[in-house]
Every structure is written in structure tokens, then in C-alpha cells.
Amino acid sequence: MHIAVVNRSSDVTQAQLTAMVAACAVQLERDVRPAWAGPACPVKPYRRGARLPGNSLAIVLLPESDDAEERKEGYLGYHAEDDNGVRWHRH
């Protein structure tokens, strides 16, 4: 598995995205991997519209939810999975 971070928000700059990805990579390696005892989990930024590898865990940064019901309810993110097995976490 690897984590793909996709920036679809104009509120997040490339420099901020780079910093977020680096921080996630450090946290996973330092705090999660020792308990997980599994292989390293790379974290990479991807451009909007890029094809993500199968078995990716995608985190998509959005300016707002793309679901009207979620906006109405005040949700800050959600989880989904596409037909290729890519799991999406939208925030």
C-alpha cells in the first residue's frame, strides 16, 4: 500500500502540500510503522487527474465537499473506494 495525496484545493499551495506529505511520511514511519511491524508505506503527492496506482490510499484535499448532503451536514471529510481498489479519504 502507499498513500497518494491529491491537492484539488486552491487554498493549499504546492509548498504546503509538500510539507504535509513530508509530515505524514515522518509520522507514519516514526509512530505507526513500529506498531504495524509492516513494510514502509510511501507517501507521495499527485497532481489532480493523475492515475493512482491500485491499492493506494488516497487523501484528496478539496476546497469543500463535492457532496451537497455532506456540506449541509457540515462533514469535513469522507471515505470511499473506487472500482480499482483505490480507497479515498476526502478532506
BELTAVEN-V60611 format. One record per residue. N is the residue number from 1. SS is DSSP state (A for helix, B for strand, O for the rest). PSI is psi in whole degrees, 0 to 359 (NA if undefined). BURIAL is # if it has 24 or more other ideal C-beta (glycine too) atoms within 12 Angstrom, else .. Layout:
# BELTAVEN-V60611
N/SS/PSI/BURIAL
N/SS/PSI/BURIAL
This chain:
# BELTAVEN-V60611
1/O/149/.
2/B/159/#
3/B/126/#
4/B/124/#
5/B/119/#
6/B/124/#
7/B/110/#
8/B/15/#
9/O/132/.
10/O/353/.
11/O/345/.
12/O/121/#
13/O/166/.
14/A/321/.
15/A/319/.
16/A/319/.
17/A/316/#
18/A/317/.
19/A/319/.
20/A/315/#
21/A/316/#
22/A/317/.
23/A/319/.
24/A/318/#
25/A/317/#
26/A/314/.
27/A/317/.
28/A/314/#
29/A/318/.
30/A/317/.
31/A/328/.
32/A/313/.
33/A/320/.
34/A/322/.
35/A/328/.
36/A/324/.
37/O/30/.
38/O/184/.
39/O/165/.
40/O/148/.
41/O/99/.
42/O/148/.
43/B/122/#
44/B/143/#
45/B/146/#
46/B/147/#
47/O/152/.
48/O/132/.
49/O/355/.
50/O/147/.
51/O/123/.
52/O/145/#
53/O/148/.
54/O/157/.
55/O/28/.
56/B/151/#
57/B/110/#
58/B/133/#
59/B/118/#
60/B/124/#
61/B/119/#
62/B/152/#
63/O/331/.
64/O/165/.
65/O/144/.
66/O/11/.
67/O/119/.
68/A/321/.
69/A/319/.
70/A/321/.
71/A/318/.
72/A/320/.
73/A/349/.
74/O/18/.
75/O/145/.
76/O/350/.
77/O/170/.
78/B/171/.
79/B/142/.
80/B/171/.
81/B/136/.
82/O/180/.
83/O/342/.
84/O/5/.
85/O/9/.
86/O/123/#
87/B/133/#
88/B/134/#
89/B/110/.
90/B/129/#
91/O/NA/#
